[in-house]
Amino acid sequence: MKARGVEITMDTFSVLVRRYVRAGLAAEAVHAFNRMEDYGCTPDKVAFSIVISSLCRKRRASEAQSFFDSLKHRFEPDVIVYTSLIHGWCRAGNISKAEEVFSDMKIAGIKPNVYTYSIVIDSLCRCGQITRAHDVFSEMIDAGCDPNAVTFNNLMRVHVKAGRTEKKEVSPNASTFNSIFGCVAKLHDVNAAHRMYARMKGLNCQPNTLTYNILMRMFADSKSTDMVLKLKKEMDESEVEPNVNTYRILISMFCQMGHWNNAYKLMKEMVEEKCLKPNLSVYEMVLELLRKAGQLKSMKSWWIMMVARGFVSRPL
């Protein structure tokens, strides 16, 4: 091509590198990159990334790492390059090396993306490091990186496996699921909530008050009233005690629907049966919702109930 004056482009080298790697000729792929300038094609970050990703996809993580280490001072690595390397080590079955690169990435100031986190979580789950996988998942949330369907599927898969083993140390509990439900709620993914809840029940993992509160809030926000009522009924049948937040969600939902009798019944249940003290925000929320609806009689009844219990002392 060079002898005939045919321009050799980046695409040409990309094809050549991939073919070499596919044929198991990692050294030749690197050599092709090193000779790019001889053919009038200046190597750049894209070409650098192509070599690494091609090697990693074929489980040639060691060669990819050596290539990366020799040229990282010349081509500033980005999240794509680091993610490729991490994936390569994971595919090669060396999770400790993958975690080392993962750590180096963060030290270098490169923020992992959802694909990076999902790859690490999946690999940790596959090799049985469940606690560490949850730690990385928590780190992901704290970093403000929203999980996607792949992340959730990785976690769900390991929970199913945990349910089939007698090893107590890997059995998921309500706290395990609550962290995931919290993320699902932030994403407003109702379908994911249904799937995860079904997984939880399938593993005979008992939801706690926080589980129900997260789910009821999410379904109430999405106008899935039937699901909210189903969860409240299940909560009662399972003898899981509701708290003030539980009633806040339910009362607010019924008030917004204009179902004042149901809302008032829940107010009485909260205060008289459960002996729960509504905080000021719940008290004021109910008063405001009733005021906007013109339910003055209900407002007065709510205030009398609160005063009788010594929860408030100010006049209506």
N, C-alpha and C positions, 0 to 999 in steps of 0.2 A: 504493500500500500504506500509506504514511504517513497519507494523508488519510482512509483507511478505518479507521485505528487498528490495522492489522495489524502485529504485532511483526516487526521486521526483525532477523534473527539473523546470526550469523557465517557460517552455512552459505549464507545468501542472498548475502552479499557475496562469498563464495568462488566461488560459481557465476558471479556477475557479472564478477568479475575474470578468471576463466578464459575466459569468453565474449569479453570485450574482447581479451584477448591472442590468442585463437584467430583473431579477426577482424583481427588486425594493428593493433589500436588500443591500443598500449602506454601512451600518454599518458592515455587515458581510464581504463585500469586503475588507474594511479597516482592519478588524480583521484578515482576511486571510493573508494580507500583513504582519501584525505585527507578525504573527506566522511562517513566512517562516523559520526563523533560528531554530525553534523547529524541523523542518523536514530536517535540514542539507542543506538548500538552502539559501545562503546569499542574502539579498535584495540589489539591486543596483539601479543605475540611470534609467536603462531600466524598472525595475519593478515599480519604482516610477512613471515613465512616463505612464506606462500602466494603473495604477490605475486612474490617473488623466484623461487621455484621455477617458477611459471607462465611468467614471462618467459624464464627460462633454458631451459625445455623447448622453447620456440619460437625458440631461438637469438637472443634479444634480450638478449644478455649486457651490452651497453653500457648499455642502459636499466636493467637489473637492478643493475649496478654503481653507477650514479648514484643510484638509489633507496636502495641499501644505504648508500652514503657519506653521504647526507643524513640518514639516520635511525639509524645504528648507535650514536650516542650516547644515543638514546632507548630503543631496544630492544636489549638485550645479545645479540649474535649467538651462536649455538651451532654445534655441529658440522654440524647439518642445513643451516643457512643457508650456511655456508662451503662445504660440499660441493656444494650447488646452484649456487653462484657458479662454483666451479671447473669443474663439469660444463658450465655454460653457456658459459664461455670455451673449453673444449675442443671443444664442439659447434660453436662459431663459428670454430674453426680457429686460435685464438690461444693456443698453448701457453705462450708467454712470459708472457702476462697471467695464465693459469691458475696458472703456477708462482709468480708474484708474489703472488696471493691465497693460495696454498698456504703461502708463506713468512709472510705476514701473519697467517695463522691460527695458526701455531705461535708466532709472537712474541706474539700475544694470549693465549697460554696455553691455546688450544683444541687438544686432542689429536685428530689425524685418526683416523678409524676405518677398517675394512677397505674400505668403499665409497669413501672418499676416496682411499686409496692405490691401489685398483684402477683408479679413473678416471684418475688421473695416470699410472700405469704404462701403461695401455692407450693413452692419447693419445701418450705419448713413443714407444711402440713403433710406432704408426701413422705418426708423422712421422720415423721413422728414427733417433731418439736412443736407440739401444740401450744404450750405456754408462750414460747418465743413468737409463734405466729400471731397470737393475740396481742403480744407486746408491740409488734410491728404494726398491727392493725390500729391499736390505740395511738401509736406515734403518727400514723397516717392521718387520723382524725384531728389530732392536736396540731398537725402541720397545716390544716385547712384543705387537705386533698380529699375530695369526695370520692368514695368507692364507686365502682361500677358493677354491672351484673357479674362480671368475671370474678371480682373480689368476693362477692357474696356467695357465688357458686363454690369457690374454693373452700370457704369456711363451712358452708352447708355440707359439702362432701365429707369433710373430716368429722363433722358432728354425727353424720349418719354412721360412719365407720366406728366412731367412739361408742355409739349405741349398740354396736354388735360385739363389743369386747367387754371383758370383765375387769379390765384395768381401770380402777377407780380414778387414777390420776389423770385420765384423759376424758372422763365423763363430763359433758357440758352441764352447766346449771343455769338458773335463771339469770344470774349476773352475766354469764357468757352471752346469752341471747340479748339481754337488755342493751348492751353496748352496740350490738348490730341493729336492733330495733331503733335505737336513737339515731343512727346514721340514716336508716331507711326513712325515718320521719323527716329528717332534714331535707332529704331528696324528694319528699312527697310521693314516694313510690308505693302506692297502695297494693299493687300486684305483688311486689317483693315482700311486703308485710304479710300478705296472705300465705305466700309460699313458705316464708320463714316460720310463721306461726304453725303451719301444718307440719313442718319438720320438727319443731319443738315438741308438739303433741305426739308425733310419731315416735319420738325418743323417750316418751313418758317423763318428760322434764316439766315439772310443775311451775307454771307462771307465778310470779309474786305480785304484790300490789303495784310496784313500779312498772312491771310488764303490762298489766292491764291499763294503767294510766296512760302510758305511751301510746298503746294501740287505740284506746278509746278516743284520745285527743286527735289522733291522726284520722280515724274514721269519722269522727264528728266534723272535723274540718272539711272532709271530702263529702259531707252530707250522706254518709252511709249509716243512717239511723238504725237500721235493722241490725247491722253488725255491732254497733255500740250496745244495743239492748241485749244482744246475744252474749256479748262479753260480760256485761253486768250480771246476767242470769248465771252464767258459768262461774263467775267470781263468787256469787252467793252460794251456789251449790258446792263449790270447792272449799267453802268456809275461809276464803281469803279476805281478810278485813280491809274494807275501803278506808281511805283517809280523806282529809279535807280536799286534796287535789282531785280525788275521784269524784266527789260531789260537785266540785266547781265545774268540772267538765260536763257532767250530766245536767245540772241545773241550768247552766248557760245554754246547752243545746236545746232543752225544752222551752226556755224563755224565748230564744230566737225563733223557735217554731210556733210560738204562741200557745203552747200547751201549758197553761198556767197551773191547772190542777196537778199535773204530773210534777211540775217544778216545785209546787208547794209541798206535795207529799215527800219529795226528796229532802226539802229543807227540814221538815219535821223529823224525818228519819235520821238525818245527820245530827240534829241537835238533841232530840228526845230519846231516840233508840240507841244511837251510837255514842252519845255524849261527847261529840266532837265540837270543838270550839272553832267556828269559822274565823279566819283572820280578817283583818280590816278590809283587805282588797276583795275578798269573797263577799263580805257584807255589803260593801259599797257597789260591787258589780250587780248583785241581785236587786238592790234598791234602784239602781239606774235603769236596769232592764225593765223592771216593773213600772217605773215612772214613765219611760218612753212609751209603754204600751197602755198607759192610762189605768193601770190596775191599782188604784189607790187603796182599795180594801185589802188587797193582798200585801201591799206595802206596809199598811198598819199592822196586819197580823204578823208579818215578818219581824217588824220592829218590836212588837209586844213580846214575841217569843224570845228575841235576843235579850231584851231588858230583863225578862223573868229569869233568865239563866245567868244574869249578871255579866253578860258578854259586852254590852254597851250601856252607857248611861246618858248619852246626849239625846235631846229631843229630836223627833223626826223632822 
